[in-house]
Amino acid sequence: MKKSLIVSGVVVLFIFQAFAVFGQQGSGLGVKGGMNYNTSGKYFKDAESVWKDPLGVVGYHAGIFYTMNSYDIYLRPELVYTETRFNTGLQEAEAKRIDAPILAGIRLFRIVNVFGGPSFHYTLEDNFIPDNSEDFNRRLRMGYQFGMGVSLGPVGVDLRYEREFNDQKFKFDRVFGQDQSFRSQQIVLAVSLRVFGP
């Protein structure tokens, strides 16, 4: 009887450990990078700019991420340096910023990922925010991201859409004497590599 209980306990412990290890597959720290296609939210004007210069609205990003995985559900905070640019119709707007998306996702068929969540942005440098907007609150903004990707072992590729919640004002008064508003949007293509973790 005791032997049966011990064997049963060992089997249950082994099964539990196997599920725990399986559930943690994919967790870990990694690096990512890629390209972003940027728009101002003014679709007809943006389409005209893209038609004239397809690479004129392409920026790039690079950063790190950590995936906390439990079976097919995961949480993935990221810290990313991003450079964006797009044509406003008056001048090319450029920005350098730190992005911090916090994404929740689910895995389908073990390799397909669907995800979404809030994204926080802090502008480091730009050529359009008015001079009186240097304070922290004006440069800290929030939006959202959602998308899908494919993961094969530690390597992943994803495509996501990002949009900020509120309009921003840009000002080129030194050259044009005009103010306009826009809402930053991006299509982001990224490649990621998990470097630490099971």
N, C-alpha and C positions, 0 to 999 in steps of 0.2 A: 504493500500500500504506500509506504513511504517512498519507495523507488518510483512508483507511478506518479506521485505528487511532484517529486523532484524533477523527473523527466518532463512532466507536463509544464512545470514552472519554467524549465530551461527552454522548452519549445516556445512558450508564450513570450518569454523574454527575447528570444531570438527573432520571432516574428515582429514584435514591437520595435526592436532595434532596426530590423530591416526596413520597416515602414518609416521609421524616423529618419534613417539615412536617405531613403528614396525621396521623402518629403523635402529634404534639404538640398536636393540636387538643383544646381543652378544658382544657389546663393553665393554671394561673394562680391569682391571689389573689382572694378574694371575701368577701362579707358574707352573713350568714344570720340568720334570726330566725323565731320561731313560737311555738306553744303546746305545752304538755305536760300530759298527763292523768296524774296521779300516784296510785299506790296503795301500800298497806303490805304487800301480799302475802297479806293475810287476805281472801280473795275474797268471802265471804258478808257480812262486815262492810262491806267496801268497796262492794259492790253496794247495800247498804241506804243507805249515805251518798250514793251517786250518785243513787239514786231520790229521796231527800229534797231534795238540793241538787245538781243536775247541774253547776253552775259552781263548786262548793265545792272541787273537787279539780283545778282548772285553774290551771296556772302559765304562765310564759313564759320564753323564752330569746332571747339575741342574741349574736352573736359573729362571728368571722372564720374562714376556712379557706384552705388551699392545696391545690390538686389537682396531683399529679404524674402525668401521663398518658403511657402508652405504648401506642399503638393502642387496643385495647378493654379494657386492664387499667389500673387506677389506684390510687394511694395518696393518701389524703386526711386529713391531720391537721387538727384543729379546736381552737380555743380559744374557749370559750363561757361567758358569765355566765348562770346559771340560777336561777330562783326556783321552788321547789316547795311544795306544800301538800296535805295530805290529813287526813281525820278519823280519829283513832285509836279512837274510841268513848269516849274520856275527854275529849279536847280536840283542837283543830285543830293539827297539827304543821306548822311552817313552816321552811324553810331557804333560805339564799342561799349559792350555791357557785360555784366555777369548775370547769368540766368540760373535759377534754382527751381526746376520743376520737381514736383512730388507726385509720382504716377502710381496708380493702382492698376493691376492687370490680371488677366486670366489667360492660361495656356490652353489651346485647343489642339488636339491630335499630337500633343507633346512638342510640336515645333512652331506652331502659329501662335502669336501673341496679339491680344487686343487690349488696349490700355487707355487711360485718360486721367486727368487730374489738374490741379492748379499749378500755375507757373509764376514765379516771382522774378522781377527784373530790376537790376540797379544799373543805371546808365553811368558809365565812367567818363565818356567823352562823346560829343556830337557836334554837329554844325547847324542845329535847328532849334533847340530849346532856348527860349529867350534868356537874356543875361540875368534876369531877376529870378530865375528858377534854379539857382545853384543849391538851394537847401535840400536836405536829405529826402523830405517827403515828396518833393516834386520829381526827384530822380528815381524813387522807388515806385515801381508799378506792378500790377498784377494782371494775369490773364489765365488762359487755360490751354491745354494741349490734349489731343486725342489722336489715336492712330492705330496702326497694326504693323507687325513685323514677323520675321522668321528667325528662329534660333537653331543652330546646329552645333551642339556641344557648347564650347565657350564663345563661339562667334555668332553675332547677331546682326541683322540688317532691319531697319525700321523706317517707315514713312509716316510722318505726323503733320497735323495741322495745328497752328498756334495763332491765337488772337488775343489782343488785350481787351479788357473790359471797357475802358473809357477812351474817348478821343483825346488827342494831344494837340497842342498848338505848335506850329513851327513858324519861325520868323526869319526871313532873309532881308530885314529892313535895310541893312547896310548896302545891299545891292539893288533890291527890287522895291523896297518900301511896302511890302505886302505881308499880311498874315493869313495863314490858312490852317485848317485842322485836318487831322488824319487819325486813323486807327490802325496801329501796326499789326500786320498779319504775315505769317510765314508758312511755307511748305518746307519741311525739314527732312532731309535724307541723311541717315546716319549709319555708320558701321561701328559696332562695339566689340570689345574683346574682354572677357572676364580673365583677370590675371591671378587673382587669389580666391580660393574657395574650392569646394568639392566639384 
